[in-house]
């Protein structure tokens, strides 16, 4: 299912994540959680001055915001370009809000630079 076809989850489900999300971003929680429940996302990483690199991200869904989610991102269909990260599901849902905001602005499906920095462990 593509982002425009997502159906937001009900407010009750979104409220569980509200304490873990900045107030200004909370209105995106119902759609972000709906995307989270899809367990997969296909998009393309924007490369300045180069061709976009397609990716498929997949993850497990946890029931609580403090539970851990493991996300795997496969770039260009190449197993050697596969990366994995484990983080709190609330943090991952916040990264999915970034995906929604990027899509709203550019019509492209892509994660934020902050997500890629964490995925590639550049801040460790």
C-alpha positions as CSV (number, residue, x, y, z in Angstrom):
1,X,0.0,0.0,0.0
2,X,1.4,3.4,-0.9
3,X,1.4,6.4,1.4
4,X,-1.6,8.2,-0.3
5,X,-3.7,5.0,0.3
6,X,-2.9,4.8,4.0
7,X,-5.9,4.9,6.4
8,X,-5.1,6.6,9.7
9,X,-5.4,4.5,12.9
10,X,-8.0,5.7,15.4
11,X,-7.1,8.3,18.0
12,X,-7.1,5.8,20.8
13,X,-4.2,3.9,19.2
14,X,-2.3,7.1,18.4
15,X,-2.6,8.5,21.9
16,X,-0.3,5.7,23.2
17,X,2.6,7.2,21.2
18,X,1.7,10.9,22.0
19,X,4.0,11.2,25.1
20,X,6.9,10.1,22.9
21,X,6.3,12.7,20.1
22,X,6.7,16.5,19.9
23,X,3.4,18.2,20.2
24,X,3.7,19.8,16.8
25,X,4.1,16.4,15.2
26,X,1.3,14.6,17.0
27,X,-1.3,15.2,14.3
28,X,0.8,12.9,12.0
29,X,0.7,10.0,14.5
30,X,-2.4,8.3,13.1
31,X,-0.9,8.0,9.6
32,X,2.6,7.2,10.9
33,X,1.3,4.3,13.0
34,X,-0.7,3.1,10.0
35,X,2.5,3.1,8.0
36,X,4.3,1.4,10.9
37,X,1.7,-1.4,10.9
38,X,2.4,-2.0,7.1
39,X,5.8,-3.5,8.2
40,X,7.4,-2.4,4.9
41,X,8.3,0.6,2.9
42,X,9.7,1.0,-0.6
43,X,11.3,4.2,-1.7
44,X,14.5,5.8,-3.0
45,X,17.4,7.5,-1.3
46,X,18.0,10.9,-2.8
47,X,21.6,11.3,-3.8
48,X,22.8,14.9,-4.6
49,X,24.3,15.0,-8.0
50,X,23.6,11.3,-8.7
51,X,20.9,8.7,-9.3
52,X,18.4,7.9,-6.5
53,X,19.1,4.5,-4.9
54,X,15.9,2.4,-4.5
55,X,15.4,0.7,-1.1
56,X,13.1,-1.6,0.7
57,X,12.8,-1.2,4.4
58,X,11.1,-3.9,6.6
59,X,10.5,-4.1,10.3
60,X,8.7,-6.0,13.1
61,X,5.8,-4.3,14.7
62,X,5.7,-4.0,18.5
63,X,2.7,-3.3,20.6
64,X,4.1,-0.7,23.0
65,X,6.1,2.5,22.2
66,X,8.9,1.4,24.5
67,X,9.3,-2.0,22.8
68,X,12.1,-2.5,20.4
69,X,11.7,-2.5,16.6
70,X,14.3,-4.0,14.3
71,X,14.4,-2.4,10.9
72,X,16.3,-3.8,7.9
73,X,17.0,-1.6,4.9
74,X,18.1,-3.2,1.6
75,X,19.4,-0.8,-1.0
76,X,19.3,-1.5,-4.7
77,X,18.2,-5.1,-4.2
78,X,21.8,-5.9,-3.2
79,X,22.3,-8.1,-0.1
80,X,25.7,-6.5,0.5
81,X,23.9,-3.1,0.8
82,X,21.7,-4.3,3.7
83,X,21.7,-2.5,7.0
84,X,19.9,-3.3,10.3
85,X,19.0,-1.1,13.3
86,X,17.2,-1.8,16.5
87,X,15.5,1.1,18.3
88,X,12.4,1.9,20.4
89,X,9.3,1.7,18.3
90,X,8.4,5.3,19.4
91,X,11.6,6.5,17.9
92,X,11.0,4.6,14.7
93,X,7.5,6.0,14.4
94,X,9.0,9.5,14.7
95,X,11.3,8.6,11.8
96,X,8.1,7.5,9.9
97,X,6.6,10.9,10.6
98,X,9.7,12.3,8.8
99,X,8.9,10.0,5.9
100,X,5.4,11.4,5.7
101,X,6.6,15.0,5.9
102,X,9.1,14.4,3.2
103,X,6.4,12.8,1.0
104,X,4.0,15.7,1.7
105,X,6.7,18.1,0.6
106,X,8.4,16.3,-2.3
107,X,6.2,13.4,-3.3
108,X,9.2,11.1,-2.7
109,X,9.3,8.3,-0.3
110,X,12.6,8.6,1.7
111,X,13.8,8.5,5.3
112,X,15.5,11.5,6.9
113,X,19.2,12.2,7.1
114,X,18.9,11.6,10.9
115,X,17.6,8.1,10.2
116,X,20.4,7.3,7.8
117,X,23.0,8.6,10.2
118,X,21.6,6.2,12.9
119,X,21.3,3.3,10.4
120,X,24.9,3.7,9.3
121,X,26.0,4.3,12.9
122,X,27.7,7.6,12.0
123,X,27.0,9.2,15.3
124,X,28.5,6.4,17.5
